[in-house]
């Protein structure tokens, strides 16, 4: 544009013509351009002034608008909350009808929007309070102010949701719910906030890993806890107590400790119930006191100490036990009544020990009267007294000594009578020692010996007579005679043994007779049955002497009959007959030879294979005859 209007002017001046000769349009345009240019340059100078460090020294009540605009721009360029607010406040002081109002308002709206964006950045970075504080500083006369309350409520709602989710993750971790913790952590990714979706999510994942690692340290403690026993429970408490309070596994560790403490408490209750004072004392010395009520620990220790003192079994020990147990004076204690019962028992036991000591001193005299007096003194100890069993043992010992002293002369006299041959009188004398007395068993043994001697004297002639009848082969009479000896007598066992042997002789004779009757039929089956029956006759019997001879004789007869069947071509019948000959028979070897030969005859021959060839001249062939059988010689015939 300058070139369009300036070139003719230049040519005009070069021409040497005077200025007055210039056209009026030129001067009009020239004046318009000059005034516009000056205004443009002035405005530009006002808006873009060179930076100056003098803004901090300006006295603002008298400062010019251009100075305010200049310093506001410098402050806004800091891109900070304070800088933007300072810029807004500098221009907000100008009147609304100021010539620069449009430019001022445009800058204020821009800087308010920048301030809200800066607050949003704070929020995205996790600086909620800073974001809210920044947003609340936006002046209420700008358009961006309408978004402040809505934006702050959204921030707070989202932040509350993030805190709720993160708290759920933390709760899951402290209760070892790993899967639930991970699912809740993933929910943080859905929040419209960089801080929660990145920083807090990463932190939640790291916490899950840390919690799992810390929880794994308790696995061994749980294994030890499940093994059971005071030693393992104490070890489990020791390992779990190493988990610090700030650990995610702390609550789980405390639960484990509680379980172990409950088990130890139950075990201690059982020890007290069983009055196992030594084990209780050993356990108490190792208990971690911080996990048990101080009152319970004190009461347990009193009971354990008193119980051990009472177990000394002396009057002095019981006195100490009573004194110790009386220290448990709190009537609200669950062990107060037990302590009172123990004191009562130990007092009665103390009295019983004194009575028992007096009775033992009396028994040391050794006479029957002294022993009876000692028994009377010991019987003063009642059944409900802890020393009753001990007193009963002493009473039993002293009673036995009295019975021995009273019955020994009776048994001695009975043995003297027996030595003189007066067995009946000896038995009567020994029977005076009744059942349940100390020497009753010894007396009964002597009585049994003497009664056996009497029974032998009575029954021996009967047994001798029966044996004589048996020697004469009159077994029936021998059995009848021996049965006169009744059971449970001295010779009843020997008589029953002889009767069994004689009955075997009778059975053997009967079997021999039946076998001979069967063999007389002289068929293969009857002879086979006779062989089987005679083989049942014991060799030790009289009939057993004929057994081998008859087996051989009847086996050769079977062999002869089998040969007859073979000659007739009945090899199967012949084979079946030979199979009834026993191995102990002399004919067994010959029978096996014939079996092998006849089995080959009884099996069908394979069909010959006819070759394909020209027919040959027919030749008459002779049929082979049956092989001759060797004669059977029966050595018994």
Protein Blocks (a to p, Z undefined) as FASTA:
>chain_A
ZZmmmmmmmmmmmnopafklpcfklmmmmmmmmmmmmmmmmmmmmmmccddfklmmpcfk
lpcfklmmmmmmmmmmnopaklmmmmmmmmmmpcfkbfklmmmmmmmmmmmmmmmmmmmm
mmmnopaklmmmmmmmpcfkbmklmmmmmmmmmmmmmmmmmmmmmmmmmmmmmnopaklm
mmmmmmmmmpccfklmmmmmmmmmmmmmmmmmmmmmmmmmmmmmmngpjklmmmmmmmmm
mpcfklmklmmmmmmmmmmmmmmmmmmmmmmmnopaklmmmmmmmpcfklpcfklmmmmm
mmmmmmmmmmnopaklmmmmmmmmmmmmbfkbmklmmmmmmmmmmmmmmmmmmmmmmmmm
mmmnopaklmmmmmmmmmmpcfklmklmmmmmmmmmmmmmmmmmmmmmmmmmmmmmmmno
pamlmmmmmmmpcghiaklmmmmmmmmmmmmmmmmmmmmmmmmmmmmmmmnopaklmmmm
mmmpcghiaklmmmmmmmmmmmmmmmmmmmmmmmmmmmmnopaklmmmmmmmmmmpcfkb
mklmmmmmmmmmmmmmmmmmmmmmmmnopamlmmmmmmmpcfkbmklmmmmmmmmmmmmm
mpccdddddddddddddddddddddddddddddfkZZ
